[in-house]
Amino acid sequence: MQEFKAVETTVHFESHQVAWRSLLTVHAILTKRVADGLADGGGLSYGDYDVLLTLNESPGRRLRLSELAELTLLSHSGISRCVTRLEAEGMLRRERCETDGRGFYAALTRSGREALRKTWPNYRAIIEEDFANSMTAAEAEKLAAIFHRMIVRLGSPRFHATVPQRMTDAPAG
């Protein structure tokens, strides 16, 4: 396998363009590998794992559906379908918002937390093999710092508040 070496250039944007395209490519490859690995493991789908993990990390293990859509980057219709399916499977429940009669929360159930715990070892193994083994701990820390700085600069206070405290995808409690 040939290793990519960045070419020094006087045009500042070219190196950033290469980094951007590389990020998109790595994201696409890793996302597919995680999704395929979770499907092969018979656990939760990648999207379901993301939704349940996001709820697990949230105060009271619940979020308004609009907040859940924002944090998982799903559309409102996509989050609605996912929540409906996970609710039917008993992994979460909808709760009416006390202050807004039109709004609903998605709340993680005990069954949802158990599904996260069962899926975690497979998810972790995939991340270790395909992501963590590609860099040193120092490189991972630098990459995390760069991404965190971008999150803050791009003005996503919800992600900004979540990232520094949650340094693992392992399901909490």
C-alpha positions as CSV (number, residue, x, y, z in Angstrom):
1,M,0.0,0.0,0.0
2,Q,1.5,3.3,-1.0
3,E,1.6,6.0,1.7
4,F,0.2,9.4,0.8
5,K,2.7,12.3,1.2
6,A,1.4,15.8,1.1
7,V,3.1,18.0,-1.5
8,E,4.3,21.3,-0.2
9,T,2.7,24.1,-2.2
10,T,2.5,27.8,-2.1
11,V,-1.2,27.7,-2.5
12,H,-2.6,27.4,1.0
13,F,-6.0,26.1,-0.1
14,E,-4.7,23.0,-1.9
15,S,-3.5,21.2,1.2
16,H,-6.8,22.0,2.9
17,Q,-8.7,20.7,-0.1
18,V,-6.7,17.4,0.0
19,A,-7.4,17.1,3.8
20,W,-11.1,17.8,3.2
21,R,-11.4,15.2,0.5
22,S,-9.5,12.7,2.6
23,L,-11.8,13.4,5.6
24,L,-14.9,12.8,3.4
25,T,-13.4,9.6,2.0
26,V,-12.3,8.2,5.4
27,H,-15.7,9.1,6.9
28,A,-17.5,7.3,4.1
29,I,-15.4,4.2,4.3
30,L,-15.5,4.0,8.1
31,T,-19.2,4.7,8.3
32,K,-19.9,1.8,5.9
33,R,-17.5,-0.5,7.8
34,V,-19.1,0.2,11.1
35,A,-22.6,-0.2,9.7
36,D,-21.7,-3.5,8.0
37,G,-19.9,-4.7,11.1
38,L,-22.8,-4.0,13.4
39,A,-25.2,-5.6,11.0
40,D,-23.0,-8.7,10.8
41,G,-22.8,-8.8,14.6
42,G,-26.6,-9.0,14.8
43,G,-26.9,-6.1,17.1
44,L,-28.3,-2.6,16.6
45,S,-27.9,-0.8,13.3
46,Y,-25.4,2.0,13.2
47,G,-28.2,4.6,13.1
48,D,-30.1,3.0,16.0
49,Y,-26.9,2.7,18.0
50,D,-26.2,6.5,17.4
51,V,-29.7,7.4,18.5
52,L,-29.7,5.3,21.7
53,L,-26.1,6.4,22.6
54,T,-27.1,10.0,22.2
55,L,-30.1,9.5,24.5
56,N,-27.9,7.6,27.0
57,E,-25.5,10.6,27.2
58,S,-28.3,13.2,27.6
59,P,-29.6,14.6,30.9
60,G,-32.3,12.3,32.2
61,R,-31.6,10.0,29.2
62,R,-34.1,11.9,27.1
63,L,-34.2,14.6,24.5
64,R,-36.8,16.4,22.5
65,L,-37.1,14.9,19.1
66,S,-35.8,18.0,17.4
67,E,-32.7,18.0,19.6
68,L,-32.2,14.3,19.0
69,A,-32.4,14.9,15.2
70,E,-29.8,17.7,15.5
71,L,-27.3,15.7,17.6
72,T,-27.6,12.6,15.4
73,L,-27.7,14.6,12.2
74,L,-30.9,12.9,11.1
75,S,-33.7,14.7,9.4
76,H,-36.9,15.3,11.3
77,S,-38.7,12.6,9.3
78,G,-35.7,10.3,9.7
79,I,-35.6,10.7,13.4
80,S,-39.4,10.2,13.6
81,R,-39.2,6.9,11.7
82,C,-36.2,5.7,13.8
83,V,-38.0,6.7,17.1
84,T,-41.2,4.9,16.0
85,R,-39.2,1.7,15.2
86,L,-37.2,1.8,18.4
87,E,-40.3,2.6,20.4
88,A,-42.1,-0.5,18.9
89,E,-39.0,-2.6,19.9
90,G,-39.2,-1.2,23.5
91,M,-35.9,0.5,23.4
92,L,-37.3,4.0,24.0
93,R,-40.6,5.6,24.7
94,R,-42.1,8.9,23.7
95,E,-43.0,11.3,26.4
96,R,-45.2,14.4,25.9
97,C,-43.4,17.7,26.6
98,E,-44.8,19.3,29.7
99,T,-44.3,22.9,28.4
100,D,-45.3,22.4,24.7
101,G,-48.3,20.2,24.0
102,R,-47.1,19.6,20.4
103,G,-43.6,18.5,21.4
104,F,-42.3,15.0,22.4
105,Y,-39.3,13.6,24.1
106,A,-37.6,10.3,23.2
107,A,-36.6,8.6,26.5
108,L,-34.2,5.7,26.7
109,T,-35.6,2.6,28.4
110,R,-33.8,-0.2,30.3
111,S,-34.1,-2.4,27.2
112,G,-32.4,0.3,25.1
113,R,-29.6,0.6,27.6
114,E,-29.1,-3.2,27.5
115,A,-29.1,-3.1,23.7
116,L,-26.3,-0.5,23.9
117,R,-24.3,-2.7,26.3
118,K,-24.7,-5.8,24.1
119,T,-23.7,-3.9,20.9
120,W,-20.7,-2.0,22.5
121,P,-18.1,-4.8,22.3
122,N,-18.6,-5.2,18.5
123,Y,-18.7,-1.5,17.9
124,R,-15.5,-1.0,20.0
125,A,-13.7,-3.8,18.1
126,I,-14.6,-2.2,14.7
127,I,-13.4,1.2,15.9
128,E,-10.2,-0.2,17.3
129,E,-9.4,-2.2,14.2
130,D,-10.3,0.3,11.5
131,F,-9.7,3.7,13.2
132,A,-7.6,3.5,16.3
133,N,-4.9,1.3,14.8
134,S,-4.3,3.9,12.2
135,M,-2.7,6.4,14.6
136,T,-0.8,6.9,17.8
137,A,-2.5,8.2,20.9
138,A,-0.8,11.5,20.4
139,E,-2.1,11.8,16.8
140,A,-5.6,10.9,18.1
141,E,-5.4,13.6,20.7
142,K,-4.3,16.1,18.1
143,L,-7.0,15.1,15.7
144,A,-9.6,15.3,18.5
145,A,-8.4,18.8,19.4
146,I,-8.6,19.9,15.8
147,F,-12.1,18.6,15.4
148,H,-13.2,20.1,18.7
149,R,-11.8,23.5,17.7
150,M,-13.8,23.3,14.5
151,I,-17.0,22.3,16.3
152,V,-16.6,25.3,18.6
153,R,-15.7,27.7,15.7
154,L,-18.7,26.5,13.7
155,G,-21.0,27.4,16.5
156,S,-22.7,24.2,17.6
157,P,-23.2,24.7,21.3
158,R,-24.8,21.3,21.8
159,F,-21.9,19.4,20.3
160,H,-19.5,21.8,22.0
161,A,-21.0,20.9,25.4
162,T,-21.0,17.2,24.7
163,V,-17.6,16.5,23.2
164,P,-15.2,17.5,26.1
165,Q,-17.1,15.5,28.7
166,R,-17.7,12.3,26.6
167,M,-14.4,10.9,25.6
168,T,-15.7,7.4,24.8
169,D,-18.6,5.8,22.9
170,A,-19.0,3.2,25.7
171,P,-22.5,3.4,27.0
172,A,-22.6,5.0,30.4
173,G,-24.3,3.3,33.3
